[in-house]
Amino acid sequence: MGKRCLAMVLYDGSAAANAKAAGSEPIDAVPLNAIAPRRRRLRLRRPLPAAPVHREAPPCLRAHILPALGLRDAAEVRFIHEKRVTSTDLDPHQNRFRIPTDGALRRLRPLLTLDELDAANLLYDPAAAAAQHQEPEPEPGKKRRKRQGMVHGGLPVRLVDLAAGASGELLLSRWSSSHGTIVKGSGYMDYVRRCSFKENDVVEIWAFKQREFRLLGKTIFHGSALHVLVVKRDDARQHGCRYCCTPAPARCLE
């Protein structure tokens, strides 16, 4: 069987009309320049890969940050999650820093006691608690009583940044409506403006806390508030801590 050759022919309107009059169907075609150009697809930013559970802590954490906060270098340190800083983390109207839910539930909760989990609203499932307190349907002719919003307290926490040091006392809490775990409180925006991270930076979130230790009725070392270190991923790899070059005096991060 021989090869078939394809030839390009020009569209002739009069020839198509004659072919239609003769009873043959013309080819339904339009000139190429009459076709609307395709729209370019927007390139979507790839999501961050899943962060491993076990990760090496920044070397300056135990060497400089813990001693500067007056904590022992043996304090328990946990990697919580990796995230990209969003505009809402830096928005004064939002006034909070969001911790990814997976990290808060799987890696932050084991660091806290039952009382601390209760204070942070991480002890129970907020959706189940809301269902238990759901009000019954009102009687016919009566209006439903306006539902009061959930009062959010929180667990005392301090944010830590390599450039800004440690914040004042803030609050860690999980919202019952969105189930998001956030750090909020008075002074958050003043502190975050001094931090080294900015929007779209990829940061690692670490948490550490020192437990009180007593021996024979004597306090060997005191407990501490929960601390959450937010460090840019590049800084964590390059040891970009301003206290790494020179010895940090006691409590220099406060």
Wavefront OBJ file of the C-alpha trace (Angstrom):
o trace
v 0.000 0.000 0.000
v 1.444 3.341 -1.024
v 1.883 6.285 1.264
v -0.876 8.863 1.411
v 0.210 12.429 0.863
v -1.549 15.277 2.600
v -1.921 18.582 0.849
v -2.989 21.949 2.254
v -5.640 23.737 0.219
v -7.135 27.186 0.591
v -10.734 27.592 1.637
v -12.840 28.849 -1.299
v -16.274 30.112 -0.340
v -17.666 30.048 -3.895
v -16.504 26.478 -4.404
v -18.211 25.468 -1.168
v -21.457 27.073 -2.353
v -21.272 25.234 -5.685
v -20.588 21.949 -3.886
v -23.595 22.483 -1.638
v -25.793 23.197 -4.667
v -24.558 19.969 -6.254
v -25.675 18.012 -3.187
v -22.299 17.276 -1.573
v -21.524 18.332 2.005
v -18.684 20.858 2.320
v -16.073 20.589 5.041
v -17.044 22.638 8.085
v -13.819 24.566 8.619
v -12.706 28.072 9.486
v -9.433 29.856 8.789
v -6.783 29.347 11.455
v -6.467 33.065 12.109
v -10.160 33.167 13.057
v -9.660 30.812 16.023
v -9.402 32.590 19.378
v -5.979 32.079 20.989
v -5.845 29.854 24.033
v -5.428 31.506 27.401
v -2.197 30.806 29.198
v -2.651 28.682 32.273
v -1.625 30.256 35.545
v 1.288 28.480 37.166
v 0.259 27.336 40.597
v 2.798 27.288 43.400
v 3.549 23.771 44.502
v 2.512 22.953 48.054
v 5.228 22.338 50.597
v 6.294 18.699 50.901
v 5.252 16.888 54.036
v 7.684 17.765 56.804
v 9.341 14.790 58.524
v 8.463 14.202 62.151
v 12.095 13.884 63.275
v 14.365 16.770 62.376
v 17.641 18.107 63.695
v 17.162 21.187 65.858
v 19.062 24.385 65.038
v 22.466 24.104 66.771
v 22.058 27.533 68.373
v 18.905 26.399 70.174
v 20.604 24.430 72.946
v 23.944 26.226 72.727
v 22.669 29.799 73.045
v 18.898 30.297 73.136
v 18.076 27.992 76.054
v 20.850 29.387 78.308
v 19.858 32.943 77.344
v 16.317 32.214 78.519
v 17.618 30.817 81.792
v 16.729 27.231 80.799
v 18.810 24.079 80.965
v 20.138 22.680 77.709
v 18.436 19.382 78.594
v 14.943 20.889 78.262
v 12.619 18.865 76.051
v 12.541 20.231 72.500
v 10.079 19.114 69.830
v 9.809 19.884 66.138
v 6.194 20.908 65.491
v 5.794 21.704 61.803
v 7.050 23.570 58.773
v 4.900 26.241 57.143
v 4.947 29.199 54.808
v 4.316 32.535 56.520
v 1.066 34.004 55.202
v -0.200 37.561 55.039
v -2.677 36.801 57.835
v 0.213 35.966 60.192
v 1.417 39.558 59.752
v -1.967 41.288 59.502
v -2.734 43.647 62.427
v -6.458 42.955 61.986
v -5.865 39.214 62.507
v -3.256 39.734 65.249
v -2.240 36.082 65.498
v 0.240 33.456 64.287
v -1.289 30.201 63.090
v 0.290 26.821 63.883
v -0.609 24.058 61.382
v -3.255 21.730 62.782
v -1.340 18.519 62.078
v 1.679 19.713 64.034
v -0.426 21.022 66.912
v -2.331 17.758 67.333
v 0.393 15.192 66.637
v 3.548 16.830 68.003
v 2.642 19.732 70.291
v -0.003 17.975 72.398
v 2.395 15.291 73.780
v 4.560 18.088 75.210
v 1.736 19.446 77.405
v 0.018 18.236 80.563
v -3.738 17.680 80.798
v -4.247 21.043 82.506
v -2.181 22.786 79.827
v -4.105 21.027 77.061
v -7.353 22.136 78.661
v -6.141 25.743 78.893
v -5.176 25.681 75.196
v -8.502 24.047 74.199
v -6.563 21.057 72.845
v -7.897 18.461 75.272
v -11.235 17.751 73.588
v -12.572 17.771 70.061
v -14.259 21.199 69.768
v -16.737 19.900 67.177
v -17.968 17.178 69.553
v -18.143 19.639 72.448
v -20.223 22.042 70.359
v -22.614 19.232 69.418
v -23.147 18.341 73.086
v -24.047 21.943 73.937
v -26.363 22.403 70.954
v -29.593 24.061 72.022
v -32.907 22.309 71.287
v -35.314 23.647 68.692
v -37.495 26.484 70.083
v -41.201 25.986 70.617
v -43.549 27.197 67.879
v -44.074 30.943 68.102
v -40.922 31.572 70.147
v -37.687 33.007 68.811
v -34.436 31.135 69.147
v -32.199 32.657 71.779
v -29.145 34.298 70.282
v -26.149 32.020 70.658
v -23.231 33.474 72.557
v -19.759 33.159 71.094
v -17.147 30.904 72.638
v -14.884 32.684 75.094
v -11.282 31.856 74.159
v -8.690 31.908 76.891
v -5.360 30.293 76.238
v -2.156 28.763 77.540
v 0.662 31.231 78.330
v 3.337 31.011 75.642
v 6.325 33.021 74.428
v 7.403 33.267 70.805
v 11.138 33.194 70.070
v 12.905 34.576 66.980
v 16.636 34.608 66.196
v 16.618 38.363 65.565
v 13.901 39.644 67.920
v 14.587 37.338 70.867
v 11.690 36.269 73.083
v 8.299 37.936 73.182
v 6.297 38.854 76.232
v 3.557 36.543 77.450
v 1.104 35.580 74.699
v -1.645 32.952 74.575
v -1.875 29.658 72.696
v -5.400 28.481 71.930
v -7.439 26.450 69.458
v -10.507 28.166 68.057
v -13.689 26.157 68.409
v -15.135 27.494 65.145
v -12.267 26.946 62.670
v -10.301 24.436 64.833
v -7.167 26.449 64.052
v -4.400 26.630 66.674
v -3.071 30.153 67.033
v -0.751 32.317 69.138
v -2.329 35.655 69.987
v -2.280 38.367 72.599
v -1.444 41.942 73.422
v 1.920 42.972 72.011
v 1.959 40.332 69.258
v 2.156 42.816 66.365
v 4.826 44.946 68.051
v 6.900 41.804 68.489
v 6.348 40.243 65.059
v 7.461 43.449 63.299
v 10.921 42.909 64.815
v 11.135 39.262 63.744
v 13.412 38.036 60.962
v 10.720 36.240 58.941
v 8.396 37.872 56.424
v 5.524 36.849 54.171
v 6.146 33.709 52.045
v 9.207 32.693 54.079
v 9.326 28.980 54.874
v 9.798 28.596 58.620
v 10.297 25.735 61.040
v 8.289 25.743 64.262
v 9.879 24.265 67.392
v 8.452 24.066 70.903
v 10.264 23.598 74.207
v 9.373 23.734 77.864
v 11.248 23.091 81.092
v 9.516 21.102 83.810
v 10.105 21.828 87.473
v 12.312 19.283 89.207
v 12.268 18.803 92.985
v 14.447 16.518 95.071
v 13.849 15.851 98.776
v 11.506 18.820 98.973
v 14.006 21.184 97.380
v 13.533 22.758 93.947
v 16.535 21.871 91.807
v 15.343 23.933 88.841
v 12.101 25.739 88.107
v 9.602 25.116 85.354
v 9.061 27.511 82.476
v 6.307 28.689 80.191
v 5.878 27.048 76.814
v 8.192 28.585 74.200
v 7.618 28.417 70.440
v 10.645 29.093 68.242
v 9.922 30.271 64.687
v 13.055 30.112 62.544
v 13.511 30.517 58.804
v 14.538 27.247 57.199
v 17.645 28.807 55.628
v 18.702 30.265 58.978
v 18.294 26.869 60.629
v 20.624 25.281 58.080
v 23.188 28.074 57.993
v 23.237 28.553 61.772
v 22.146 32.170 61.266
v 21.790 33.050 64.938
v 23.207 36.394 66.029
v 24.314 34.793 69.314
v 26.432 32.088 67.655
v 29.463 34.323 67.070
v 29.802 35.652 70.604
v 28.811 34.111 73.932
v 25.315 35.199 74.953
v 24.987 36.635 78.462
v 22.351 35.226 80.756
v 18.779 36.107 79.743
v 19.966 38.223 76.801
v 16.935 37.270 74.740
v 14.432 38.949 77.023
l 1 2 3 4 5 6 7 8 9 10 11 12 13 14 15 16 17 18 19 20 21 22 23 24 25 26 27 28 29 30 31 32 33 34 35 36 37 38 39 40 41 42 43 44 45 46 47 48 49 50 51 52 53 54 55 56 57 58 59 60 61 62 63 64 65 66 67 68 69 70 71 72 73 74 75 76 77 78 79 80 81 82 83 84 85 86 87 88 89 90 91 92 93 94 95 96 97 98 99 100 101 102 103 104 105 106 107 108 109 110 111 112 113 114 115 116 117 118 119 120 121 122 123 124 125 126 127 128 129 130 131 132 133 134 135 136 137 138 139 140 141 142 143 144 145 146 147 148 149 150 151 152 153 154 155 156 157 158 159 160 161 162 163 164 165 166 167 168 169 170 171 172 173 174 175 176 177 178 179 180 181 182 183 184 185 186 187 188 189 190 191 192 193 194 195 196 197 198 199 200 201 202 203 204 205 206 207 208 209 210 211 212 213 214 215 216 217 218 219 220 221 222 223 224 225 226 227 228 229 230 231 232 233 234 235 236 237 238 239 240 241 242 243 244 245 246 247 248 249 250 251 252 253 254
